[in-house]
Structure formats: C-alpha cells, structure tokens
Amino acid sequence: MADQHYRYYETLRVFLACPGDLVAERSRFPRILETVNTLRAHSMGFHLEAVGWERVVPSFGRPQELINKELATADLTVVVLWNKIGAPSDVKGELTGTLEEFQIAVQRYSDVDSHFPTGQNRPLLYVYFREQTEPDSESASEVREFRKTVENSKKL
C-alpha cells in the first residue's frame, strides 16, 4: 500500500499563526508543506495547502477580522511563538493577532462537528514554542506566561 498513488487528493488547509519575529519561518512554511506533500501526504491521499494573512485581500474593516475569516477555513491551525507575543489586533490593544487566532482555533477545536465521527474534532490545533533568545524582554515573559497557561490547562 506504500506505493499506492491517489488520483485525487483531499485538500487540508493549514493556517500558521505566529508573530512578526518568526517571519523567516513563516516564509518557509509553504515550502515545508510542499515537501511534506511530496514525501508523504500525497501518497496517503491528501494535500496540505498553506492559508494565512498573506492570502487576505485588503478590504474595509478591521484587518484581523479579515484574517480570522481565512482562519475559519482551516483544517489545522499551527501556532508558533518565540520571543514576542505579537502586535495588538485592535485599538484597545487587549489581544494580539496571534493570541486572537489561538483563541478562535481553540473554540473551533472544542466545537464538535457532526460531520465527523464522535471523538474526531476538526480543525486540529498544534502549539509550538521555540527556545527564546531574548529571555529578559517583557514580551518573552508574556510568551512564557502564555506557555504556562497552555501547559497547565492540559487541553493541548
């Protein structure tokens, strides 16, 4: 079965949520997905497609809200944090774009979709933390607090 080739692939949309200090990683993300597609995903009958703010057409309204619409189409959300927690996503400055995307992904993951068998929630959510290189900054401290909250919740 390893040599089985699929004629049609199920497309799975992958949204990457990360702040600006991970711009290099973000730029490599579509190429990484293409490598995964070539090496494994296509032989398993699916295709990974990168989605994110880069695909959002500028329009009237709060920019983060436009990005959130793209997030709503994702089958998998990958959140990556390093030294920064992100930039405020609204005028109040209470939440960063990355954290807003995380909250939406958590809500979507928590909602049971009747389209999928019991116990199989979609979309999936993965959260990763890169080893910090600016541990003394206020933003790095916020990332560590967020990590502690995620880990203590025992949900992810």
C-alpha angles and dihedrals in degrees: 000000000000089000094050112126121204121217094201127034131209105234116225116193116220120199119198115207114191139134126250097271088073096056093126092052091046092053090052094047098090090049091050090053090049089053091050089048092053097042101040122343099067091050087054094050103257139096126213115220122191115229129177147114092314089071095051115110110224110251143151115296140050107328094222090055089057090050090048089059089058089048089054089065095055125112091194130026118199115195117194125183131181125156100336132057092206141252124301112273097206141026093266090060093213096128135028122228091248093051091046089052089048092052092049091048091050090051092047091047091049094052111090110226113213088211090073127060117267112284094023106103120183140233102045123221126209123182123196132182122204117213107269122245096184101048095158097059123103091235092052088052089053089052090052091049090050090049091051090051092050093047094045092051089064089208099108 
